[in-house]
Amino acid sequence: MRQDAVRGHLDGLLLAVLEPAPLHGYAIITAVQQRSGGALELRTGTIYPALNRLERIGLLRSTWEAEGQRKRRCYALTEAGARFLADERTAWQDFTAAIGSVLNPVAPHPHPQPHGQGA
């Protein structure tokens, strides 16, 4: 899938994979890839600026956690992030329904003729 396919949806993707539990950056990339069946491959240069921005605006919080000799920054959803994610899901459903109705139109139902008119 094209990298630009996630443009405009990156925030929702990141928040969704963080909904169950906090994750560090590489685990976020892996979660998106796994949940998309391998169709979405995010780059570190894409997600880290987004994670920092989401934290700055209060949708995420982060903590440093030690794993052996390494420290990793783990990101977690805030209450505001959970509300934003719910709104993103609703917007996505509305968007996909609208696009779907154009790309896959349902055959129109014939309008019944009033009595006394028609063939």
Sequence and secondary structure as in RCSB ss.txt:
>XXXX:A:sequence
MRQDAVRGHLDGLLLAVLEPAPLHGYAIITAVQQRSGGALELRTGTIYPALNRLERIGLLRSTWEAEGQRKRRCY
ALTEAGARFLADERTAWQDFTAAIGSVLNPVAPHPHPQPHGQGA
>XXXX:A:secstr
  GGGGTTTHHHHHHHHHSSS EEHHHHHHHHHHHTTTS    HHHHHHHHHHHHHTTSEEEEEEEETTEEEEEE
EE HHHHHHHHHHHHHHHHHHHHHHHHHS          TT   
